[in-house]
Structure formats: structure tokens, C-alpha cells
Amino acid sequence: MSIFDIFGKDKEPKSASIAKERLKVIVAHERRARNAPEYLPALQRDILDVIRKYVQIDQDQLQIDLNDDGNCSILEVNVNLPK
């Protein structure tokens, strides 16, 4: 162990860098939501209604993402079902 290890910079990330990473995630999420098609919220409501016919879930337990790979679009549906 050297003297620089004792008085050097902390090994843990600073709160500013953590905040910066969190902001990057939020900005990426907002950009994706802004570029989403208009029908996506209606599609999410319809899928939620169909699932509720069989299982009672809240709206926050359903997440729908539409990813565009250039030549095709991928609809990803994540549902947290109760046990």
C-alpha cells in the first residue's frame, strides 16, 4: 500500500457521476417514449384489459416496449403476474 492509496481518490463513484448515469437512463427512456407510435398506449390498455379477464393486475405491472432494429420492429411485453 502506498501513500497515494491512503490519501488518493476514493474508489467509490462520486455522487455526481452516479447522478449523471441516472440522468442518461432517464433521457434515453424519454427519447424512446417520444419516438413511440401513437397507438402504443391504446395497445397497452387493450393488452391490460385482456390480461385482467384472467388475472387481476395493476397497470404498473405491465410494461410494453417497441424496439426498431431497422428492418423489423420487436414488441416486448413484460407482465408481473401475482403468485
Biopython code that builds the backbone (N, CA, C, O; Angstrom):
import numpy as np
from Bio.PDB.StructureBuilder import StructureBuilder

atoms = [
    (1, "MET", "N", (0.857, -1.174, 0.000)),
    (1, "MET", "CA", (0.000, 0.000, 0.000)),
    (1, "MET", "C", (0.897, 1.229, 0.000)),
    (1, "MET", "O", (1.825, 1.330, 0.802)),
    (2, "SER", "N", (0.615, 2.159, -0.903)),
    (2, "SER", "CA", (1.417, 3.372, -0.974)),
    (2, "SER", "C", (0.687, 4.532, -0.309)),
    (2, "SER", "O", (-0.490, 4.430, 0.036)),
    (3, "ILE", "N", (1.389, 5.604, -0.141)),
    (3, "ILE", "CA", (0.813, 6.814, 0.461)),
    (3, "ILE", "C", (-0.305, 7.371, -0.413)),
    (3, "ILE", "O", (-1.248, 7.985, 0.086)),
    (4, "PHE", "N", (-0.191, 7.149, -1.729)),
    (4, "PHE", "CA", (-1.230, 7.638, -2.635)),
    (4, "PHE", "C", (-2.538, 6.867, -2.468)),
    (4, "PHE", "O", (-3.618, 7.411, -2.701)),
    (5, "ASP", "N", (-2.441, 5.603, -2.066)),
    (5, "ASP", "CA", (-3.646, 4.824, -1.818)),
    (5, "ASP", "C", (-4.405, 5.339, -0.602)),
    (5, "ASP", "O", (-5.635, 5.303, -0.568)),
    (6, "ILE", "N", (-3.681, 5.809, 0.379)),
    (6, "ILE", "CA", (-4.315, 6.298, 1.603)),
    (6, "ILE", "C", (-4.993, 7.643, 1.364)),
    (6, "ILE", "O", (-6.143, 7.847, 1.754)),
    (7, "PHE", "N", (-4.282, 8.545, 0.729)),
    (7, "PHE", "CA", (-4.800, 9.902, 0.537)),
    (7, "PHE", "C", (-5.313, 10.163, -0.869)),
    (7, "PHE", "O", (-5.682, 11.288, -1.206)),
    (8, "GLY", "N", (-5.334, 9.134, -1.672)),
    (8, "GLY", "CA", (-5.766, 9.288, -3.058)),
    (8, "GLY", "C", (-7.270, 9.407, -3.178)),
    (8, "GLY", "O", (-7.997, 9.544, -2.193)),
    (9, "LYS", "N", (-7.696, 9.351, -4.398)),
    (9, "LYS", "CA", (-9.127, 9.453, -4.685)),
    (9, "LYS", "C", (-9.853, 8.231, -4.154)),
    (9, "LYS", "O", (-9.277, 7.150, -4.032)),
    (10, "ASP", "N", (-11.132, 8.420, -3.839)),
    (10, "ASP", "CA", (-11.963, 7.315, -3.375)),
    (10, "ASP", "C", (-12.188, 6.329, -4.505)),
    (10, "ASP", "O", (-12.284, 6.712, -5.671)),
    (11, "LYS", "N", (-12.270, 5.082, -4.154)),
    (11, "LYS", "CA", (-12.548, 4.040, -5.149)),
    (11, "LYS", "C", (-14.021, 4.031, -5.542)),
    (11, "LYS", "O", (-14.369, 3.601, -6.642)),
    (12, "GLU", "N", (-14.893, 4.507, -4.639)),
    (12, "GLU", "CA", (-16.317, 4.530, -4.919)),
    (12, "GLU", "C", (-16.650, 5.717, -5.822)),
    (12, "GLU", "O", (-16.025, 6.773, -5.726)),
    (13, "PRO", "N", (-17.636, 5.535, -6.698)),
    (13, "PRO", "CA", (-18.010, 6.641, -7.594)),
    (13, "PRO", "C", (-18.613, 7.809, -6.809)),
    (13, "PRO", "O", (-19.307, 7.617, -5.810)),
    (14, "LYS", "N", (-18.338, 8.989, -7.276)),
    (14, "LYS", "CA", (-18.875, 10.205, -6.653)),
    (14, "LYS", "C", (-20.358, 10.318, -6.949)),
    (14, "LYS", "O", (-20.858, 9.731, -7.909)),
    (15, "SER", "N", (-21.052, 11.068, -6.125)),
    (15, "SER", "CA", (-22.494, 11.221, -6.317)),
    (15, "SER", "C", (-22.806, 11.928, -7.635)),
    (15, "SER", "O", (-23.854, 11.685, -8.232)),
    (16, "ALA", "N", (-21.911, 12.798, -8.090)),
    (16, "ALA", "CA", (-22.139, 13.475, -9.371)),
    (16, "ALA", "C", (-22.114, 12.479, -10.532)),
    (16, "ALA", "O", (-22.923, 12.585, -11.453)),
    (17, "SER", "N", (-21.204, 11.525, -10.496)),
    (17, "SER", "CA", (-21.145, 10.546, -11.590)),
    (17, "SER", "C", (-22.337, 9.602, -11.533)),
    (17, "SER", "O", (-22.835, 9.168, -12.572)),
    (18, "ILE", "N", (-22.796, 9.284, -10.334)),
    (18, "ILE", "CA", (-23.990, 8.446, -10.205)),
    (18, "ILE", "C", (-25.202, 9.192, -10.750)),
    (18, "ILE", "O", (-26.014, 8.617, -11.475)),
    (19, "ALA", "N", (-25.325, 10.475, -10.401)),
    (19, "ALA", "CA", (-26.436, 11.283, -10.905)),
    (19, "ALA", "C", (-26.375, 11.398, -12.422)),
    (19, "ALA", "O", (-27.410, 11.371, -13.087)),
    (20, "LYS", "N", (-25.182, 11.525, -12.969)),
    (20, "LYS", "CA", (-25.017, 11.623, -14.421)),
    (20, "LYS", "C", (-25.492, 10.346, -15.109)),
    (20, "LYS", "O", (-26.172, 10.418, -16.132)),
    (21, "GLU", "N", (-25.147, 9.183, -14.566)),
    (21, "GLU", "CA", (-25.582, 7.916, -15.143)),
    (21, "GLU", "C", (-27.099, 7.767, -15.055)),
    (21, "GLU", "O", (-27.730, 7.297, -16.002)),
    (22, "ARG", "N", (-27.678, 8.159, -13.944)),
    (22, "ARG", "CA", (-29.132, 8.088, -13.805)),
    (22, "ARG", "C", (-29.816, 9.015, -14.792)),
    (22, "ARG", "O", (-30.848, 8.663, -15.364)),
    (23, "LEU", "N", (-29.255, 10.190, -14.996)),
    (23, "LEU", "CA", (-29.823, 11.135, -15.959)),
    (23, "LEU", "C", (-29.752, 10.579, -17.376)),
    (23, "LEU", "O", (-30.672, 10.788, -18.167)),
    (24, "LYS", "N", (-28.684, 9.883, -17.703)),
    (24, "LYS", "CA", (-28.571, 9.259, -19.023)),
    (24, "LYS", "C", (-29.691, 8.244, -19.245)),
    (24, "LYS", "O", (-30.265, 8.171, -20.332)),
    (25, "VAL", "N", (-29.995, 7.468, -18.217)),
    (25, "VAL", "CA", (-31.059, 6.470, -18.325)),
    (25, "VAL", "C", (-32.404, 7.154, -18.537)),
    (25, "VAL", "O", (-33.203, 6.718, -19.366)),
    (26, "ILE", "N", (-32.655, 8.229, -17.786)),
    (26, "ILE", "CA", (-33.923, 8.956, -17.908)),
    (26, "ILE", "C", (-34.060, 9.577, -19.288)),
    (26, "ILE", "O", (-35.128, 9.503, -19.895)),
    (27, "VAL", "N", (-32.998, 10.185, -19.789)),
    (27, "VAL", "CA", (-33.039, 10.815, -21.116)),
    (27, "VAL", "C", (-33.266, 9.767, -22.202)),
    (27, "VAL", "O", (-34.029, 10.008, -23.138)),
    (28, "ALA", "N", (-32.625, 8.620, -22.092)),
    (28, "ALA", "CA", (-32.823, 7.553, -23.083)),
    (28, "ALA", "C", (-34.264, 7.056, -23.052)),
    (28, "ALA", "O", (-34.851, 6.781, -24.099)),
    (29, "HIS", "N", (-34.828, 6.942, -21.865)),
    (29, "HIS", "CA", (-36.216, 6.488, -21.742)),
    (29, "HIS", "C", (-37.166, 7.518, -22.348)),
    (29, "HIS", "O", (-38.116, 7.148, -23.038)),
    (30, "GLU", "N", (-36.927, 8.789, -22.104)),
    (30, "GLU", "CA", (-37.780, 9.848, -22.658)),
    (30, "GLU", "C", (-37.682, 9.906, -24.177)),
    (30, "GLU", "O", (-38.691, 10.119, -24.849)),
    (31, "ARG", "N", (-36.497, 9.722, -24.725)),
    (31, "ARG", "CA", (-36.338, 9.725, -26.184)),
    (31, "ARG", "C", (-37.095, 8.569, -26.818)),
    (31, "ARG", "O", (-37.733, 8.719, -27.860)),
    (32, "ARG", "N", (-37.011, 7.410, -26.166)),
    (32, "ARG", "CA", (-37.719, 6.244, -26.698)),
    (32, "ARG", "C", (-39.228, 6.458, -26.634)),
    (32, "ARG", "O", (-39.949, 6.084, -27.559)),
    (33, "ALA", "N", (-39.710, 7.061, -25.539)),
    (33, "ALA", "CA", (-41.154, 7.316, -25.401)),
    (33, "ALA", "C", (-41.615, 8.361, -26.409)),
    (33, "ALA", "O", (-42.732, 8.272, -26.918)),
    (34, "ARG", "N", (-40.787, 9.338, -26.702)),
    (34, "ARG", "CA", (-41.145, 10.387, -27.653)),
    (34, "ARG", "C", (-41.243, 9.838, -29.071)),
    (34, "ARG", "O", (-42.065, 10.305, -29.860)),
    (35, "ASN", "N", (-40.423, 8.862, -29.399)),
    (35, "ASN", "CA", (-40.423, 8.290, -30.744)),
    (35, "ASN", "C", (-41.377, 7.108, -30.892)),
    (35, "ASN", "O", (-41.442, 6.495, -31.957)),
    (36, "ALA", "N", (-42.106, 6.790, -29.845)),
    (36, "ALA", "CA", (-43.037, 5.655, -29.888)),
    (36, "ALA", "C", (-44.250, 6.010, -30.744)),
    (36, "ALA", "O", (-44.654, 7.172, -30.795)),
    (37, "PRO", "N", (-44.828, 5.025, -31.410)),
    (37, "PRO", "CA", (-46.023, 5.282, -32.219)),
    (37, "PRO", "C", (-47.211, 5.677, -31.351)),
    (37, "PRO", "O", (-47.258, 5.358, -30.163)),
    (38, "GLU", "N", (-48.179, 6.382, -31.961)),
    (38, "GLU", "CA", (-49.342, 6.875, -31.214)),
    (38, "GLU", "C", (-50.217, 5.741, -30.689)),
    (38, "GLU", "O", (-50.882, 5.902, -29.666)),
    (39, "TYR", "N", (-50.226, 4.606, -31.368)),
    (39, "TYR", "CA", (-51.103, 3.514, -30.977)),
    (39, "TYR", "C", (-50.582, 2.724, -29.776)),
    (39, "TYR", "O", (-51.308, 1.882, -29.248)),
    (40, "LEU", "N", (-49.351, 2.969, -29.330)),
    (40, "LEU", "CA", (-48.778, 2.163, -28.262)),
    (40, "LEU", "C", (-49.538, 2.274, -26.939)),
    (40, "LEU", "O", (-49.748, 1.237, -26.309)),
    (41, "PRO", "N", (-49.967, 3.450, -26.467)),
    (41, "PRO", "CA", (-50.763, 3.499, -25.228)),
    (41, "PRO", "C", (-52.100, 2.757, -25.344)),
    (41, "PRO", "O", (-52.525, 2.098, -24.395)),
    (42, "ALA", "N", (-52.759, 2.861, -26.497)),
    (42, "ALA", "CA", (-54.026, 2.142, -26.697)),
    (42, "ALA", "C", (-53.775, 0.638, -26.719)),
    (42, "ALA", "O", (-54.568, -0.129, -26.172)),
    (43, "LEU", "N", (-52.694, 0.214, -27.338)),
    (43, "LEU", "CA", (-52.334, -1.201, -27.371)),
    (43, "LEU", "C", (-52.074, -1.709, -25.953)),
    (43, "LEU", "O", (-52.488, -2.813, -25.600)),
    (44, "GLN", "N", (-51.393, -0.910, -25.152)),
    (44, "GLN", "CA", (-51.115, -1.300, -23.775)),
    (44, "GLN", "C", (-52.412, -1.445, -22.971)),
    (44, "GLN", "O", (-52.547, -2.380, -22.183)),
    (45, "ARG", "N", (-53.363, -0.531, -23.165)),
    (45, "ARG", "CA", (-54.647, -0.631, -22.462)),
    (45, "ARG", "C", (-55.401, -1.886, -22.888)),
    (45, "ARG", "O", (-55.976, -2.578, -22.048)),
    (46, "ASP", "N", (-55.404, -2.186, -24.189)),
    (46, "ASP", "CA", (-56.096, -3.378, -24.682)),
    (46, "ASP", "C", (-55.479, -4.660, -24.129)),
    (46, "ASP", "O", (-56.200, -5.565, -23.707)),
    (47, "ILE", "N", (-54.155, -4.741, -24.130)),
    (47, "ILE", "CA", (-53.483, -5.926, -23.592)),
    (47, "ILE", "C", (-53.763, -6.058, -22.101)),
    (47, "ILE", "O", (-53.980, -7.164, -21.605)),
    (48, "LEU", "N", (-53.759, -4.939, -21.385)),
    (48, "LEU", "CA", (-54.063, -4.958, -19.958)),
    (48, "LEU", "C", (-55.483, -5.446, -19.705)),
    (48, "LEU", "O", (-55.718, -6.212, -18.770)),
    (49, "ASP", "N", (-56.431, -5.011, -20.529)),
    (49, "ASP", "CA", (-57.823, -5.462, -20.382)),
    (49, "ASP", "C", (-57.961, -6.963, -20.608)),
    (49, "ASP", "O", (-58.711, -7.632, -19.897)),
    (50, "VAL", "N", (-57.244, -7.492, -21.593)),
    (50, "VAL", "CA", (-57.306, -8.929, -21.866)),
    (50, "VAL", "C", (-56.704, -9.720, -20.711)),
    (50, "VAL", "O", (-57.272, -10.732, -20.300)),
    (51, "ILE", "N", (-55.578, -9.282, -20.187)),
    (51, "ILE", "CA", (-54.943, -9.981, -19.069)),
    (51, "ILE", "C", (-55.832, -9.930, -17.830)),
    (51, "ILE", "O", (-55.900, -10.898, -17.073)),
    (52, "ARG", "N", (-56.514, -8.801, -17.621)),
    (52, "ARG", "CA", (-57.389, -8.653, -16.453)),
    (52, "ARG", "C", (-58.618, -9.563, -16.508)),
    (52, "ARG", "O", (-59.275, -9.768, -15.488)),
    (53, "LYS", "N", (-58.934, -10.103, -17.668)),
    (53, "LYS", "CA", (-60.029, -11.071, -17.747)),
    (53, "LYS", "C", (-59.682, -12.331, -16.968)),
    (53, "LYS", "O", (-60.571, -13.027, -16.476)),
    (54, "TYR", "N", (-58.386, -12.624, -16.854)),
    (54, "TYR", "CA", (-57.931, -13.858, -16.231)),
    (54, "TYR", "C", (-57.221, -13.651, -14.897)),
    (54, "TYR", "O", (-57.325, -14.488, -14.001)),
    (55, "VAL", "N", (-56.497, -12.535, -14.763)),
    (55, "VAL", "CA", (-55.696, -12.268, -13.568)),
    (55, "VAL", "C", (-55.813, -10.787, -13.237)),
    (55, "VAL", "O", (-55.741, -9.940, -14.128)),
    (56, "GLN", "N", (-55.992, -10.474, -11.962)),
    (56, "GLN", "CA", (-56.068, -9.076, -11.551)),
    (56, "GLN", "C", (-54.651, -8.508, -11.375)),
    (56, "GLN", "O", (-53.906, -8.928, -10.489)),
    (57, "ILE", "N", (-54.300, -7.555, -12.226)),
    (57, "ILE", "CA", (-53.001, -6.888, -12.119)),
    (57, "ILE", "C", (-53.212, -5.391, -12.225)),
    (57, "ILE", "O", (-54.230, -4.927, -12.739)),
    (58, "ASP", "N", (-52.235, -4.642, -11.733)),
    (58, "ASP", "CA", (-52.245, -3.184, -11.847)),
    (58, "ASP", "C", (-51.558, -2.775, -13.133)),
    (58, "ASP", "O", (-50.841, -3.561, -13.753)),
    (59, "GLN", "N", (-51.788, -1.532, -13.525)),
    (59, "GLN", "CA", (-51.208, -1.036, -14.769)),
    (59, "GLN", "C", (-49.686, -0.987, -14.700)),
    (59, "GLN", "O", (-49.019, -1.165, -15.718)),
    (60, "ASP", "N", (-49.126, -0.747, -13.510)),
    (60, "ASP", "CA", (-47.670, -0.672, -13.401)),
    (60, "ASP", "C", (-47.011, -2.051, -13.463)),
    (60, "ASP", "O", (-45.784, -2.143, -13.494)),
    (61, "GLN", "N", (-47.798, -3.114, -13.480)),
    (61, "GLN", "CA", (-47.263, -4.467, -13.597)),
    (61, "GLN", "C", (-47.152, -4.913, -15.051)),
    (61, "GLN", "O", (-46.751, -6.043, -15.327)),
    (62, "LEU", "N", (-47.506, -4.031, -15.977)),
    (62, "LEU", "CA", (-47.418, -4.318, -17.407)),
    (62, "LEU", "C", (-46.518, -3.284, -18.059)),
    (62, "LEU", "O", (-46.729, -2.080, -17.917)),
    (63, "GLN", "N", (-45.513, -3.769, -18.775)),
    (63, "GLN", "CA", (-44.606, -2.871, -19.482)),
    (63, "GLN", "C", (-44.505, -3.324, -20.928)),
    (63, "GLN", "O", (-44.249, -4.495, -21.208)),
    (64, "ILE", "N", (-44.710, -2.381, -21.847)),
    (64, "ILE", "CA", (-44.640, -2.686, -23.272)),
    (64, "ILE", "C", (-43.589, -1.782, -23.903)),
    (64, "ILE", "O", (-43.609, -0.565, -23.721)),
    (65, "ASP", "N", (-42.678, -2.391, -24.642)),
    (65, "ASP", "CA", (-41.637, -1.654, -25.359)),
    (65, "ASP", "C", (-41.664, -2.057, -26.816)),
    (65, "ASP", "O", (-41.866, -3.225, -27.147)),
    (66, "LEU", "N", (-41.461, -1.083, -27.682)),
    (66, "LEU", "CA", (-41.377, -1.338, -29.113)),
    (66, "LEU", "C", (-39.969, -0.962, -29.548)),
    (66, "LEU", "O", (-39.588, 0.207, -29.492)),
    (67, "ASN", "N", (-39.201, -1.949, -29.979)),
    (67, "ASN", "CA", (-37.825, -1.730, -30.415)),
    (67, "ASN", "C", (-37.749, -1.874, -31.924)),
    (67, "ASN", "O", (-38.291, -2.819, -32.496)),
    (68, "ASP", "N", (-37.076, -0.933, -32.561)),
    (68, "ASP", "CA", (-36.932, -0.949, -34.013)),
    (68, "ASP", "C", (-35.497, -1.319, -34.356)),
    (68, "ASP", "O", (-34.566, -0.610, -33.973)),
    (69, "ASP", "N", (-35.310, -2.419, -35.073)),
    (69, "ASP", "CA", (-33.984, -2.874, -35.470)),
    (69, "ASP", "C", (-33.636, -2.477, -36.903)),
    (69, "ASP", "O", (-32.694, -3.015, -37.484)),
    (70, "GLY", "N", (-34.370, -1.564, -37.460)),
    (70, "GLY", "CA", (-34.105, -1.136, -38.825)),
    (70, "GLY", "C", (-34.992, -1.837, -39.826)),
    (70, "GLY", "O", (-35.790, -1.189, -40.505)),
    (71, "ASN", "N", (-34.871, -3.151, -39.933)),
    (71, "ASN", "CA", (-35.687, -3.879, -40.900)),
    (71, "ASN", "C", (-36.870, -4.594, -40.258)),
    (71, "ASN", "O", (-37.685, -5.185, -40.967)),
    (72, "CYS", "N", (-36.983, -4.553, -38.930)),
    (72, "CYS", "CA", (-38.155, -5.134, -38.272)),
    (72, "CYS", "C", (-38.369, -4.452, -36.921)),
    (72, "CYS", "O", (-37.447, -3.874, -36.346)),
    (73, "SER", "N", (-39.584, -4.530, -36.437)),
    (73, "SER", "CA", (-39.934, -3.984, -35.128)),
    (73, "SER", "C", (-40.236, -5.133, -34.186)),
    (73, "SER", "O", (-40.861, -6.121, -34.573)),
    (74, "ILE", "N", (-39.785, -4.997, -32.940)),
    (74, "ILE", "CA", (-39.989, -6.037, -31.939)),
    (74, "ILE", "C", (-40.839, -5.460, -30.825)),
    (74, "ILE", "O", (-40.479, -4.457, -30.210)),
    (75, "LEU", "N", (-41.979, -6.107, -30.569)),
    (75, "LEU", "CA", (-42.870, -5.708, -29.481)),
    (75, "LEU", "C", (-42.548, -6.584, -28.282)),
    (75, "LEU", "O", (-42.703, -7.804, -28.335)),
    (76, "GLU", "N", (-42.103, -5.960, -27.204)),
    (76, "GLU", "CA", (-41.736, -6.688, -25.988)),
    (76, "GLU", "C", (-42.778, -6.389, -24.917)),
    (76, "GLU", "O", (-43.014, -5.229, -24.581)),
    (77, "VAL", "N", (-43.401, -7.439, -24.381)),
    (77, "VAL", "CA", (-44.432, -7.301, -23.345)),
    (77, "VAL", "C", (-43.954, -8.017, -22.095)),
    (77, "VAL", "O", (-43.700, -9.221, -22.121)),
    (78, "ASN", "N", (-43.830, -7.275, -20.999)),
    (78, "ASN", "CA", (-43.441, -7.839, -19.712)),
    (78, "ASN", "C", (-44.593, -7.689, -18.747)),
    (78, "ASN", "O", (-45.090, -6.583, -18.535)),
    (79, "VAL", "N", (-45.023, -8.795, -18.158)),
    (79, "VAL", "CA", (-46.144, -8.798, -17.217)),
    (79, "VAL", "C", (-45.687, -9.430, -15.915)),
    (79, "VAL", "O", (-45.183, -10.553, -15.911)),
    (80, "ASN", "N", (-45.859, -8.718, -14.816)),
    (80, "ASN", "CA", (-45.583, -9.279, -13.495)),
    (80, "ASN", "C", (-46.884, -9.874, -12.962)),
    (80, "ASN", "O", (-47.790, -9.148, -12.554)),
    (81, "LEU", "N", (-46.962, -11.188, -12.971)),
    (81, "LEU", "CA", (-48.168, -11.876, -12.535)),
    (81, "LEU", "C", (-48.079, -12.186, -11.047)),
    (81, "LEU", "O", (-47.001, -12.492, -10.537)),
    (82, "PRO", "N", (-49.212, -12.108, -10.348)),
    (82, "PRO", "CA", (-49.195, -12.476, -8.923)),
    (82, "PRO", "C", (-49.010, -13.985, -8.776)),
    (82, "PRO", "O", (-49.293, -14.758, -9.691)),
    (83, "LYS", "N", (-48.531, -14.377, -7.606)),
    (83, "LYS", "CA", (-48.286, -15.810, -7.358)),
    (83, "LYS", "C", (-49.548, -16.541, -7.056)),
    (83, "LYS", "O", (-49.521, -17.749, -6.824)),
]
sb = StructureBuilder()
sb.init_structure("model")
sb.init_model(0)
sb.init_chain("A")
sb.init_seg("    ")
for serial, (resi, resn, name, xyz) in enumerate(atoms, 1):
    if name == "N":
        sb.init_residue(resn, " ", resi, " ")
    sb.init_atom(name, np.array(xyz, "f"), 0.0, 1.0, " ", f" {name:<3s}", serial, name[0])
structure = sb.get_structure()
